[in-house]
Amino acid sequence: MNLKDLFNGEKTVFSFEIFPPKRDADINTIYTTLDQLHYLDPDFISVTYGASGSLANNSTCEIASAIKKQYCLEAAAHLTCVNSTREEIDIMLERLANAGIDNILALRGDRVPDVPPKEDFLHASDLIGYIRSSRYDFGISAACYPEGHPDSPDMIDDIRNLKRKVDAGAEHLISQLFLDNGMFYSFLEKARIAGIDVPIEAGIMPVVNKKQIERMVTLCGATLPEKFIKMMEKFEHKPEAMRDAGIAYATNQIVDLLAHGVDGIHLYTMNNPYIARRICQNVKTLF
């Protein structure tokens, strides 16, 4: 099933993201996580490609295939390109197709420090166009950045690059995390004015500890609203209180987003079924 077909107006799409275990960890841990997540019945689950974007030892395809075949849920496999050659991308596309994966979230990926990027795909739009022109009929999703990509000089440039992704063949967008819904609504208005008319899911990450959000903000540059800062200052040294406050904050974001009629919610689960379950319980009657 192509993910774009989920956005048929019947309901707001609700999806999850998970990530494979680290290279030296037991891969079975992710199946323990999926054993619990699949009972929450998301519309699909996306599987990240790993920080290095390496083809070797990459378990994304295996996990995405299990989501479809073992857990009977739709899956989207992340695929990054900045550290890959055309030949390596061809290998991965064939591997995904043979595994029965219908959807790819096409990303540039993070540059590896001290490792020059490969030159075949410098931007996500290059990868999207390459997949679209291939012999495979994948549904293609892409990322968007409500506060602009860290490498973009301004939002005008970022929206222009996002339009290139859609024009290249992206049919569905998932946003980077944000903590201020106003930022998302402003971005959404700019995207629609620019002629970007594909479904756009709001990416929500429940923040359960201070180090986690500090690391993520460094990577993506998300704005920290004053009320969020006060929440962290109040509860950062009380782990259970911080967890519950983070769940409440994410729940409030989702309620507001649903009230504004967003196309979908993409929950960054951080492989934590407990947090995903708590949030799903909080909002299950709203979808």
Sequence and secondary structure as in RCSB ss.txt:
>XXXX:A:sequence
MNLKDLFNGEKTVFSFEIFPPKRDADINTIYTTLDQLHYLDPDFISVTYGASGSLANNSTCEIASAIKKQYCLEA
AAHLTCVNSTREEIDIMLERLANAGIDNILALRGDRVPDVPPKEDFLHASDLIGYIRSSRYDFGISAACYPEGHP
DSPDMIDDIRNLKRKVDAGAEHLISQLFLDNGMFYSFLEKARIAGIDVPIEAGIMPVVNKKQIERMVTLCGATLP
EKFIKMMEKFEHKPEAMRDAGIAYATNQIVDLLAHGVDGIHLYTMNNPYIARRICQNVKTLF
>XXXX:A:secstr
  GGGG SSSS EEEEEE    TTS THHHHHHHHHHGGG  SEEEE   TT  STT  HHHHHHHHHHTS  EE
EEEEE TT  HHHHHHHHHHHHHTT  EEEEE     TTS   SS SSHHHHHHHHHTSS   EEEEEE TT  T
T SSHHHHHHHHHHHHHHT  EEEE   S HHHHHHHHHHHHHTT  S EEEEE    SHHHHHHHHHHH     
HHHHHHHHHHTT HHHHHHHHHHHHHHHHHHHHHTT SEEEEE TT HHHHHHHHHHHGGG 
